[in-house]
Amino acid sequence: MRVSEVEAFLCRAVFREPIWSLQPWRDGRYRWADRLEFVLVRITSSDGLVGYGEAKGVRFKGPEIVSVGEECKRLVEKVVAPELVGRDPLDSGVLWWDMRRKVDGEVYGDLALSGVDVALWDLKGKALDVPVYTLLGGKYRSRVRLYASKVPGIIDPKSEDEAETLAKRLNELLKEGYTAFKLGGGLGLEADLRSVEIARETVGEGCKIMLDAGCAYGFEEALELGKKLQKFGVEWFEAPLRPSDLDGYVRLASELDLKVATDVHPKPRQVAELLSRGKVDVFLSDVTSSGGITASKMIADLTGLRDVEFSTHAGWHITGVGYAASVHLSAAVPNLNFQEGRIHYDANPFGNAILAKPLRVKDGFLQVPEGAGLGIEVDEKKVLRYASR
C-alpha cells in the first residue's frame, strides 16, 4: 500500500448567527466569530482507502478573524504532498518527522502538518481495521468528560446586565449536563475575579471552574489574581503569562495552590523545556494545530512521565473530523483530565453536519466513536459544497 494522492480543500461557511463562546479582547471588545474556514485534507491510498484530516483555516489577530486557510492549503499541496506520495502510510511516525522538517520555519507549518498527520492516522486505522485509539495503545475510557468552553467573562465588574448574562449562559449549560466550565478572562483583576465569583454562585460547589487569562498579565498581577481565585476553588488558571516567560510559569505554579495551565506552549520541545525547569500543572494540546495526533501524543507522554495533567484542547474552529481525532487521543491518555467542549458544535456547519453519523455528547461526556480509523464517515457532498479549489 502506498499514498497515491494528497488533496486539500479550503472550505468556508458563514454562521447563521455569531457565536458568543469566545474570549473577550482586552480593550473590551468581544471576539465575535461570524464565519469559519478550515482545510479538509484527504489522503487516498493505492488500494482505494481514504483518510481525512483537518487543518485550521482561521486565527484571531486581536479581536479580528484572520484567514490562513489559503496558506495552509498551499503548504499541504506544494510542500507536504510531494513528501508523501508513493510512500507507505503505515510509516506514519517516519513520515511525521520528514514532514516536520519540510515545514520547519513556515509560519503555519504546524497547521498543515496537523491536517496531514490526522489523515494519516485515519488511513492507517482503516488499513489495519482498528480504531485510532488502539493504534495509540488502547483506550482508558469509552467516554470523555468535556468542559464547556469558552464562556466569556464580564468586562465591567459593576455591570448587573453582564452578570445576569453570564449567569444565564452558565445555567443553560448546566441544563445541558455540563459540570465543568472555562471562562474567558484576561480583562483585569477585578473583572476576572467577579466572573469567577458569579460562576461559582451559579454552578455551585460541585462543578469545576477554569479561567483562561489569554496571556494578559505580568507575573505580579497573575500571582495576585491567582491567590484570590484560590478561595473560589478554581480548577486551573490558564495562560496567565506571556508564552516567553517560562520561568514565570514555573514560579507561579510553585507559589499557588491552584493549578497553572498552558495551551500556549504547543510544541513538544517547549513542553520538555518547561518540565525541565520545574512543574507546570496542566498542559493542553490541540491535534488540529499543534502538529497533529503525533505531536499531541508526544506531549501527553511527556506530561505523564512527570505526573502532570494533560487536557485535549479543541479550539473554536473545530470540525467533526478534528473533534473525532481529539476524542481518540483523549481516550488513549492515562493522565487526561478533560477535553475542551465546543458548546456551539451542533450549530457549526462543519460539525456534526458533515458526518453521516453524529458524534454523541450526553450529560457533558463525549462518546468515543468505534470503528476503523477515526470511526467517522465524512459526508463529502455536504462538506465539499463549501469548498473552493
DRENTINU-217994 format. One record per residue (C-alpha): residue number from 1; y, x, z. Coordinates in steps of 0.1 Angstrom, whole numbers, always signed. Example, Ala and Ser with C-alpha at 12.3 -4.5 7.8 and 13.67 -1.06 7.14 Angstrom:
BEGIN
 num    c2    c1    c3
   1   -45  +123   +78
   2   -11  +137   +71
***
This chain:
BEGIN
 num    c2    c1    c3
   1    +0    +0    +0
   2   +35   +13    -9
   3   +70    +0    -7
   4   +78   -14   -41
   5  +112   -29   -37
   6  +141   -29   -11
   7  +167   -56   -16
   8  +199   -65    +3
   9  +216   -99    +1
  10  +251  -104   +16
  11  +252  -139   +30
  12  +284  -157   +41
  13  +289  -190   +57
  14  +318  -209   +75
  15  +311  -225  +108
  16  +316  -262  +110
  17  +339  -256  +139
  18  +349  -223  +156
  19  +326  -212  +184
  20  +341  -205  +218
  21  +315  -183  +233
  22  +334  -151  +226
  23  +352  -128  +249
  24  +390  -134  +252
  25  +411  -105  +240
  26  +433   -85  +263
  27  +466   -99  +252
  28  +455  -135  +260
  29  +443  -145  +225
  30  +408  -157  +221
  31  +384  -142  +196
  32  +377  -173  +175
  33  +347  -169  +152
  34  +351  -193  +122
  35  +327  -176   +98
  36  +296  -154   +98
  37  +283  -127   +75
  38  +250  -108   +75
  39  +229   -88   +52
  40  +193  -101   +47
  41  +170   -71   +40
  42  +138   -79   +20
  43  +112   -53   +16
  44   +83   -60    -8
  45   +50   -40    -8
  46   +28   -32   -38
  47    +3   -58   -27
  48   +29   -86   -25
  49   +37   -87   +12
  50   +73   -93   +22
  51   +91   -81   +54
  52  +125   -94   +65
  53  +153   -77   +85
  54  +189   -84   +94
  55  +219   -61   +92
  56  +251   -71  +109
  57  +279   -81   +85
  58  +309   -86  +108
  59  +326   -70  +136
  60  +358   -76  +157
  61  +388   -54  +155
  62  +409   -66  +183
  63  +408  -104  +181
  64  +403  -105  +143
  65  +370  -107  +124
  66  +364   -78  +100
  67  +338   -80   +72
  68  +315   -50   +70
  69  +287   -66   +50
  70  +296   -51   +16
  71  +293   -16   +31
  72  +260   -24   +48
  73  +246   -37   +16
  74  +257    -6    -2
  75  +241   +17   +23
  76  +208    -3   +22
  77  +207    -3   -16
  78  +221   +31   -25
  79  +213   +53    +4
  80  +182   +40   +22
  81  +162   +22    -5
  82  +156   +54   -26
  83  +142   +70    +5
  84  +116   +42   +10
  85  +104   +31   -25
  86   +69   +45   -32
  87   +62   +53    +5
  88   +37   +38   +29
  89   +54   +12   +51
  90   +28   +18   +79
  91   +45   +51   +84
  92   +75   +33  +100
  93   +82   +60  +126
  94   +84   +88  +100
  95  +105   +65   +77
  96  +129   +58  +106
  97  +137   +94  +112
  98  +141  +101   +74
  99  +164   +71   +71
 100  +184   +81  +101
 101  +191  +115   +86
 102  +202   +98   +54
 103  +228   +75   +71
 104  +239  +100   +97
 105  +277  +102   +97
 106  +281   +68   +79
 107  +303   +45   +99
 108  +280   +16   +95
 109  +248   +36   +91
 110  +231   +22  +122
 111  +237   -13  +110
 112  +220    -6   +77
 113  +192   +13   +94
 114  +187   -17  +118
 115  +181   -42   +90
 116  +156   -20   +71
 117  +138   -10  +103
 118  +133   -46  +114
 119  +120   -55   +79
 120   +95   -26   +80
 121   +81   -38  +114
 122   +77   -73  +100
 123   +60   -59   +69
 124   +38   -36   +90
 125   +27   -65  +112
 126   +18   -87   +82
 127    -1   -58   +66
 128   -22   -54   +98
 129   -22   -91  +106
 130    -8   -87  +141
 131   +24   -97  +158
 132   +52   -70  +162
 133   +48   -72  +199
 134   +12   -60  +195
 135   +24   -30  +174
 136   +48   -22  +203
 137   +20   -20  +228
 138   +14   -56  +237
 139   +33   -84  +254
 140   +41   -86  +291
 141   +54  -122  +288
 142   +49  -151  +265
 143   +84  -164  +270
 144  +116  -146  +277
 145  +144  -156  +302
 146  +178  -159  +285
 147  +213  -157  +299
 148  +239  -179  +283
 149  +265  -156  +266
 150  +293  -152  +263
 151  +312  -178  +282
 152  +349  -169  +280
 153  +366  -164  +314
 154  +401  -176  +322
 155  +433  -158  +312
 156  +457  -173  +337
 157  +442  -173  +373
 158  +466  -201  +383
 159  +458  -225  +355
 160  +439  -256  +366
 161  +432  -266  +330
 162  +415  -233  +323
 163  +395  -236  +355
 164  +384  -271  +345
 165  +374  -260  +310
 166  +353  -231  +324
 167  +336  -253  +349
 168  +328  -279  +322
 169  +313  -253  +299
 170  +291  -240  +327
 171  +279  -275  +337
 172  +270  -282  +301
 173  +248  -250  +301
 174  +233  -259  +334
 175  +222  -292  +319
 176  +205  -273  +290
 177  +184  -254  +316
 178  +202  -221  +318
 179  +201  -203  +351
 180  +220  -171  +342
 181  +254  -168  +327
 182  +276  -139  +313
 183  +314  -143  +315
 184  +337  -127  +291
 185  +363  -108  +312
 186  +385   -77  +309
 187  +415   -99  +313
 188  +429   -84  +345
 189  +415   -82  +380
 190  +429  -115  +393
 191  +417  -134  +362
 192  +383  -119  +362
 193  +378  -125  +399
 194  +389  -161  +396
 195  +365  -166  +367
 196  +336  -154  +388
 197  +347  -175  +417
 198  +348  -206  +396
 199  +314  -198  +381
 200  +298  -193  +415
 201  +313  -226  +428
 202  +300  -244  +397
 203  +264  -230  +392
 204  +256  -224  +429
 205  +239  -195  +447
 206  +206  -198  +428
 207  +219  -187  +394
 208  +227  -153  +381
 209  +263  -144  +370
 210  +273  -114  +350
 211  +307  -102  +340
 212  +315   -83  +308
 213  +348   -64  +310
 214  +348   -52  +274
 215  +358   -16  +284
 216  +391   -28  +297
 217  +395    -9  +329
 218  +401   +26  +342
 219  +379   +39  +370
 220  +400   +29  +400
 221  +406    -6  +387
 222  +369   -11  +379
 223  +360    +1  +414
 224  +384   -23  +430
 225  +372   -52  +409
 226  +335   -43  +414
 227  +339   -43  +452
 228  +355   -77  +451
 229  +328   -90  +428
 230  +300   -80  +452
 231  +308  -108  +476
 232  +300  -133  +448
 233  +266  -119  +443
 234  +273  -108  +407
 235  +241   -96  +390
 236  +258   -69  +369
 237  +292   -56  +359
 238  +290   -48  +321
 239  +311   -23  +301
 240  +338   -18  +328
 241  +350   +16  +313
 242  +356   +33  +280
 243  +324   +45  +264
 244  +335   +81  +265
 245  +337   +80  +303
 246  +301   +89  +310
 247  +307  +104  +344
 248  +328   +73  +354
 249  +298   +50  +346
 250  +275   +71  +368
 251  +300   +74  +396
 252  +308   +37  +395
 253  +271   +28  +397
 254  +267   +51  +427
 255  +297   +36  +446
 256  +290    -1  +440
 257  +263   -24  +455
 258  +262   -45  +423
 259  +246   -32  +391
 260  +266   -14  +365
 261  +255   -22  +329
 262  +264    -8  +295
 263  +260   -21  +259
 264  +285    +5  +246
 265  +261   +34  +245
 266  +238   +21  +218
 267  +221   +54  +206
 268  +190   +68  +224
 269  +207  +102  +227
 270  +236   +85  +245
 271  +213   +68  +269
 272  +194  +100  +275
 273  +227  +118  +283
 274  +238   +91  +307
 275  +205   +92  +325
 276  +206  +130  +328
 277  +239  +127  +346
 278  +228  +101  +371
 279  +218   +64  +373
 280  +234   +35  +355
 281  +216    +3  +364
 282  +212   -17  +332
 283  +211    -7  +295
 284  +215   -32  +268
 285  +203   -25  +232
 286  +206   -47  +200
 287  +179   -44  +174
 288  +203   -56  +147
 289  +230   -30  +152
 290  +217    +0  +172
 291  +191   +13  +148
 292  +165   -15  +147
 293  +134   -22  +168
 294  +125   +15  +168
 295  +158   +27  +184
 296  +158    -1  +210
 297  +122    +6  +220
 298  +132   +43  +225
 299  +159   +31  +248
 300  +136    +7  +267
 301  +111   +36  +271
 302  +138   +60  +284
 303  +150   +35  +309
 304  +115   +25  +320
 305  +107   +61  +328
 306  +137   +62  +352
 307  +130   +28  +368
 308  +162   +15  +352
 309  +165   -21  +339
 310  +166   -29  +302
 311  +182   -60  +286
 312  +179   -71  +250
 313  +214   -76  +236
 314  +218  -103  +209
 315  +253  -103  +195
 316  +272  -135  +185
 317  +263  -127  +148
 318  +225  -131  +154
 319  +204  -149  +129
 320  +169  -164  +130
 321  +155  -130  +118
 322  +174  -110  +143
 323  +166  -134  +172
 324  +129  -132  +164
 325  +129   -94  +163
 326  +148   -94  +196
 327  +122  -115  +214
 328   +93   -95  +201
 329  +110   -64  +217
 330  +117   -84  +249
 331   +80   -94  +251
 332   +69   -58  +250
 333   +93   -42  +275
 334   +79   -39  +311
 335  +114   -33  +327
 336  +131   -62  +309
 337  +154   -84  +330
 338  +169  -108  +304
 339  +176  -113  +268
 340  +210  -124  +257
 341  +210  -160  +247
 342  +233  -174  +220
 343  +244  -208  +232
 344  +256  -218  +197
 345  +224  -206  +180
 346  +215  -241  +167
 347  +249  -246  +152
 348  +247  -212  +134
 349  +239  -219   +97
 350  +218  -187   +98
 351  +200  -195  +130
 352  +170  -219  +131
 353  +184  -234   +99
 354  +169  -206   +78
 355  +134  -207   +94
 356  +107  -230   +83
 357   +96  -234  +119
 358  +124  -232  +145
 359  +123  -208  +174
 360  +119  -227  +207
 361  +143  -225  +237
 362  +134  -246  +267
 363  +149  -245  +301
 364  +166  -213  +294
 365  +135  -195  +281
 366  +127  -184  +245
 367   +91  -187  +234
 368   +77  -156  +218
 369   +66  -165  +182
 370   +30  -159  +174
 371   +16  -149  +140
 372   +17  -117  +119
 373   +49   -96  +119
 374   +78  -114  +134
 375   +59  -147  +134
 376   +85  -165  +114
 377   +87  -179   +79
 378  +121  -174   +63
 379  +132  -202   +40
 380  +147  -181   +12
 381  +161  -211    -6
 382  +182  -220   +24
 383  +194  -185   +32
 384  +200  -173    -4
 385  +222  -202   -13
 386  +248  -184    +8
 387  +241  -150    -9
 388  +262  -130   -33
 389  +247  -102   -53
***
